[in-house]
Amino acid sequence: MSEKDLPVPFAAPDIGDAEIDAVVEAMRSGWLTTGPRAAAFETEFAEFLGGDLHAVALNSATAGLHLALEALGIGPGDEVIVPTWTFTATAEVVRYLGADPVIVDVDDDLLIDLEATEAAITPRTRAVMPVHLAGMPVERGALAALAERHGLAVVEDAAHSFPARSSGTMVGAGASEAVVFSFYATKTMTTGEGGMVVTADPELARRIRTMRLHGISRDVFDRYSTPGAGWAYDVVAPGYKYNLTDPAAAMGRVQLRRAGAMRDARASIAARYDEAFADLPVDLPPHAHRPDDVHAWHLYVLRLRPEAPIDRDTFITRLGEVGIGASVHFIPLHRHPYWAQTYGLSDADYPTAERHFPTVVSLPLSSGLSQAQVDKVVATVRTLLGGR
């Protein structure tokens, strides 16, 4: 197949024989639901991040955000501050609990604006949920200081940010009450569907473990692996069905061992894009601002300048015509009918997000991309945007 005809998927998962073999082994073991591999995955994930941490495996990051807020006691009458530049899951989990998301603008890096966050705090505010967009870490030190000043909990939406570092500390460790990762198929590591909540608070972890499986007082693996009355348990709350299966965890354990190498591969592609697009009418993605930050490079978000020869939507269409996948991350929350109508949001309230939204496009970025695929993206982008 010539490079011209070579398809370039937007975010193909990087899955090899080791992952496939691990899943098959899990299936042959007879543990098809939550079992020893899920427990091992939790232990290994916490150890990867370092520190005295508890990790709870779930079937999605959305479930993790929901249960983290639930464990913090968020409920009707409470407010949780979230950025407009995120996927709807960040805000919708607040509504699951009968609380209200307070949606604020972002800064020029498309991360939550901490000044806007502070201005939005009211007596009802209980928590703030920053989003480490594209793998770029929020300035967690400044965020922690803001939260401490106002007595707020912090639940980090780190769906894009494994493995990343902020001021030398792994995203997942540190002062926040909880940090939530995603293992969806397109993410930096995957279990197909899945997520993980990490916290230093043993009581918070205990509540999340209870609520992930119907509010049952004993964890499912404990019930079936401990001799004696495995059938005996108490229902202590109306919980949910959010547990991660062992075959998914088996895949995750292999991916975890490859996480550093996969991150380096994505960073190498991002560096190639930076070099290739530096002379084009675009703004390159922001990198981590502090020397000891590490960007996870889940997404490569390019921004087209006004002098670009075509607009963003046409650019994405032209990429698609030659088999290159591209996307937009994200349509800001205030532009969606539900959030705008429910909370009376106006485009004018989000000037930074409005300025950047028409310009952003996410290019293919996956550790599984071949050199030929990256070359095709580079050549096509340069042709479409007038590179010489």
N, C-alpha and C positions, 0 to 999 in steps of 0.2 A: 504494500500500500504506500503510495506517495505521501509526502508530508501534506500536500494539498488536501488529500482525502482523509487524513488521520483525524478521527474525532478526539476532542479534548473535553472530557466531562468536567463540570464545574467543581465537583467535590467527591471524587471516587474514593471509597474507603480503601485503606492500605491493608489488605488481608492476605496472609500467606498460608502455606501448608501447616505451619505451627499452630495457628489459630484454628484451622479446620480440624487438625488432629485432636486438639484440646477439647473442642466441642463434641466430636465423635466419642472421645473417651468418657466425657461427662454423660452422654446419652447412654452409653453402654453400662455405666455404673449403676443406672437405675434412679439416680437423683435428677429428676427433671424439674423440680421446683427448687426453692431455696434450701441449700444444704451445705456441705463442707467446703465446696469451692467458693460459694458466696462469702462464707465466714473468712476463708483465707484471703480472698480478694480485699475484704475490708481491712484486715490486718496489714497486708502488704501495701495498700494504698496509703494508710496512715503512716507507715514506716517511710515510704517514699517522700512524704511531705516533711517528715521530721517533727520532733517535739512530742509532747504528751497529748496525743490527739485521739479522738474517737471518730471512726468512719462508719457510716450506715449506708449500705447499698440499697438502691431503689430502682423502680422501673422507668424513671425519667427524672430529669432535672426539675421539671414542673412539679412533680410530686415532692421533690426535696425542698423547693421553695415554700410550697404549701405547708409541709410538716414542720419546717423550721419556724415559720410564723405561728403556727398552731401551738407549738411547744413553748413559744414565748408568751402565749396567752393573748395574742392579738384577736380582737373580736369586734362586734358591732360598736360603733361610736369612735373607734380608733382610726388613725390615719397613718399611712406608710408612704414615704416619699420615694418616687421612682423617676428615672429619666424618661423623657419622651422617646429617646432614640434607643429602642429595644424591641424585642419581640413581645407580642401581647401577653405571653405567659407570665412575664415579670409582674404585670399589673393584675392579671386575672386572678392569680392566687390570693390576692388581697380581698377581692370580692367573694371568693369561696367562703371566707370567714366572716362575711358581713361587714368588713371594714372598708375604708375608702382609700384608694390610691391618690396621692397628690402628685400630679405629673409636672415635672420641672424641665427647664431647658438644659441644653448641653453646652459644653465649651467648644472651642474650635478643633479639638481632638475627638469630638463626638462622645465625650465622656461626661458624666453627670457634673453639672456646674455647681460647685460647692457654695458659691455666693447665693445662687438662686435657691439652693437647698436650705441654707440658713434663713433666708427671707421667707421661706414657705412654712417654717415651723410654727405650730400653734399649740395650745394646751392639749389638743387631742393627738398630737404626733407621738407615736410610740417607736417607730423604727424608720430606717432608711435602707433602701436596697440599691446600691450602685451596680453598674454593669461594666465588666472589663471587656469592652467591645473589641472584637477581632483578635483578642489576645493581648491587647495593650492594657497594662495594669493601671487602675486608678491610683492616685496618690494616697495610699492607705494611711500613712501617718497623719496627713491633714484631715482625712475622713474620720479617723479615730479620735482626733482632738475635738472635732466638731461634735461628734456623738457624745463624748464625755462632758463637754460644756453644757449640753442640753439633756443629758440623761437618756439618750436614745440607744436602742439596740441597732446593730448593723448585721444585715444578712446579705452577703455578697453573691450576686449572680455571676458566677465564674464559668458559665457554660462554654465560653470561648477560650478559657485561660488555663489549660493544663498542657504542659507545665510552664508556669510563668513566675517571675519574681518581682516583688515591689520593694525597693530599698534593701535588697539583699535577702529578704524573707520570702519564702515560697508563698504564693497565693494559696491559701488553705490553712496556713499557720498564722499566728498573730492575734490581734486583740478582738477581732469581730466575733460576735456570738455564734455565727454559723457561716460557712462558705459552701456553695452548691455547684457541683460540676455536672456536665452533660457528657454522656457516651453515645449520643445519637449517631446514626450512620455517617453523617458528614463531619463529625467533630474530630479533634486532634487525636483522640483515641476512641475506640468504639466497642460497644457490646451489642450493636444492632440497635436496640433501644435500652436506655439505662441511665442512671445517674448516681451521684454519691453526695451525701451531706457530711461535712467534716466540722467538728466542734471540739473545743477543749473542755466543755462543760459536761460532766458525766450525767447529770440529771436531764439536760436537754437531749443528749443522745439516748437516754433510757426512754424518754417520752416518745421520741421519733421512732425508735424500734417498736414500741408498743403500738403506735398508731399506724405503722406501715402495714400491719396485718390484723385488721379488724378490732383493734383495741384489746387484744389478748395479752394476758400478763406474762406468758412464757413465750420466748422466741421459738419459731417453728423448728429450727434445727436442734435446739435444746430439748424440745419435747420428744423428738424422734431418735435422739442419740444418747439420751440419759436413761440408764436402766430404771425400771420401775413404772410408775403410773404416768406414761407419756400422754394418756388421754386427759389427764387432769389439768385444768387451767381455769382462770377467771377472766371474764370480759370486764374490763375496768373503764372502758369508754367506747363510744360509737366510732370505731376506727375506719380504715380504708384498706384497699387491696393494692398495695404499692410495692410489693416485694420483688426482688430481682431473682431470676432463675439461675440454677447452677450452670447450664450450658452457656448462658450469657456471661456469667462470671468467669467461666473457663476462658472464653475469648478475651475478656478484660484482663485477666492475669498475664496472658501472653503480650497483649498490647502494652501493658504497664511496663514490662521488661524492655520493650522497644521504644518507649516514650521519648527518651533522650535523642536517639538516632532519628526518629521521625520528626521531632522538633527541629533538629539541625538540618534535615533535608528541606523542610518548609522554609527555614530561614535562608538557606542557600538560594532557593527559587526567588524569594522576596528580594534578595540582594541582586540577583540577575535582573529582575524587573526594574529595580531602582536604577541600575546602571543604564539599562536599555531605554528607559522612558525619561531620563533626566532632561533631555532637550526638547521634549514634547510640551504642548500647551496643557499641562496637567499639574496637579499638586499630588505629590507622592504621599503614601500613608505616613502618619506620624510613627516614629520609633519611640521606645522607652526613653524618658527624659533624663533619668539619673543613671550614672555609670554602673550602678549595681542592680539596675532593673533588667529583666529578661522578658522579651515579647514572645508570646506563644505562637504567633503567626498562624492563627486559625483562618483569618481572612486577609486578603490583600485588597484594600479599598482605595481605588483611584478616584480622583476628583477632576472632572473636566473643567477647564477654565472657559470664560466667555469667548475667548478667541479661538477655541477649538473649532475645526471645520464642520463638525456635526454635533448634534445634541446627544445627551445621555441615552435617551430611548432609541434613537436611530443607531447609535453606536452598539448597543446591546443586540439590536436586530441584525445588524451587519455581521457581528461576531457569530450569531446563531446560524446565519446563512452559510458559513464555511465550517460549521460543526464545532464551534467553540462555545462552551457553556459560560454564562455570566449571570449575575443576579444583583439585587439591590438589598443592602442591609443597613437600615430597615426603612420601611414606611413608618415615619414617626407616629406614636400613639395618638397624638392630637389630631391627626388627619383621618383616623378611622371613625366611622359613624357612631359606634357604640360609645367610645370614650368621649368624643366631642359632644355628643348630645346628652349623655348622662351627666357630664360635669361642666357643660357650658364652655368648652375650650375653643379658643380662637387662634388661627394661624399667627395673628399679631402678638400673641403671648409667647411665642417661641421663635424669636428673630434669628438666633444662630442656627437652629435646626432648619428653619425655612430657607436660610441662605445656602445651606449645603445640600439639602435634599435633592434638588434637581440635577446635581452634578455627580453624585456618587455611583460607582459601579464596582462590584466585586469580581475580580478576575479569578480564573482557576488557580487553586493553590492546594496541593495535596502532596504528601510524601511519596505517593505512588505514581506521580507524573513522570514520564520519561523525558529524556533530554530533547527528543524530537518533538514531543508535545509542547514543551516549554518554548522551543524554538519557533514553533508555529504561532503560539500566542504572541511572542515578541514581534515577529515579522508582520502579523496581521494588525496588531495595535499600531505599529509604526506606520503602516500603509494607510490605515484609516484616519490617523491623526496628523498626517503630513510629515512624518519623519523622513529624513534623507539618509 
